[in-house]
């Protein structure tokens, strides 16, 4: 078994500090499966998935019945953007325990990222029935509710997620959870104002007429920019299909500068910049696309999964290495 100091550090989420202690323990006791498991656990917590995957693969070859290790393997493969491998790991767990909450949650997250919302919600609900305080399940259910326009329900789920205990290896950290709450609250405020009633006539009539006239005038003014944006968007799609990622990135940048309210244009701009290895621009554009439409997806399922994998890889850069 690993020493108590290392386990205490893991409980405090000080994964990098636990790594050298656990590595020393495993060197002294190379056949101890629990030390290998906790070393892999610390690597996952430190966002260094490559050594975690190597340790878990070797551990499960020797001890295939270690369910916790297989669940951790699923999470490590998610964080390495290997969704098929993660799915296989979780399904192997569910074969033995069909109601295992962590495996159900993992598959729920994978189906969510694939925009298979009904299937995702089924897995998330099953996970919550076994573990009502599964915070990530509450957060992903909130995202689904928000994407379907049920903003009040999404807010309630996020508030519940903030109330329950933070998981040891959260998919959505505290900062991301608070950011979601702020964004959802901002979307809810106009609805509350609308329920307050409309101003009386004739001021209301005059207001509507003035607003309609203004919108009509603005739409007429915007036609040239929209046309240029559409042309740049299609040019970018053609360049993407041809493998010209730098050219695609330039065209999509022109598109979003002319049609800044198009989530699809922002999503393709993000994809092209990430393919062109401009990580900062790609992540910023992806955040803009999701702010405009949380459920935005590319036209091709293959491109969508590739984009999600690149976004995840950009967010999960290794911090430490194995020694």
C-alpha positions, 0 to 999 in steps of 0.5 A: 500500500502507498504511504499515508503521506502520499494519500493525504496529499492526494486527498488535498488535491496536491497531486504533483507533490504526491507523485515523487512519493508514490514513484518511490513507493512503486520502485520499492514495491513494483508488484503492489497494484494499489501503489500503481493505481494511486500513482496513475491517479496522481498523474491524472490529477496532475493532467499528465495522462500519458504515464497514467495510461501506461501504468493503468494498461500494465496494471489491468493486464496483470489485474483485469478485475480491478474495477477502480483502475478500469474506471480511472482508465476511462477518465484518462482516455477522455483526458487524452481525447481518446473517446472510443478507448474511454467508451470501451473502458466504461462499457467493460465496467458496466458489463460487470456492474450495470449501475456503476455511477462513475462509468455511467457519468463517463459515458454521459459526458462522451455522448454529450460531447458528441451532441447525442443529448437524449442518450447523454441525459439517460446516462447522466440520470442513471448516474445521479440515481446511484449518486445524487451528488455526482457534481459533473453529472449535474453540470452536464445536465444543466448544459443540456437544459440550457441548450434546449432553452430551459434556462431556469432549470439549468440554473437550478441544476448548477446551483445544486452542483455548487452545493454538493462536494467537489469531486476529486478529479472534476471534469468541470472545475470550480472556476468553470462552474462559476463561469457557467452560472454567470453566463446562464444568469445573464441569459435569464435576466432578459426573460425576467424583465420581459415578464414584468409587462409591457409599457402602455400604449401609445408609447409601446406602439411608438417604441415598436415602430421605432425599433422596427424602423431601426432594425430595417435600416440596420439590416439594409446597411449590413447587407454588404458586410454580410455578403462579404462574410458569407463569401469568406465563410464559403472560401474558408470551408473550401480551403479547409476541405483542401487542407489549407489550414492557414488559408482557412483561418484567414478566411474565417477571420474575415467571415467573423469580422463581418458576421460576428453573430454567427456561431457556425462561423466562429466554430469553423474559425476556431477549428481552422486556427487549432488545425493551424496550431494557433491555440490561443486564437482557436480557444478564444473563437471556440468560447465565442461560438459557445457563448452565442450557441452552447450546442453549436456543432460543425456540419461534419460529425468527424470534424466536430469530434476532431474539434472537440478533441483539439479543444480538450487537448489544448486545455489539458497540456501536461504539467509534470512528467514521469521520472 
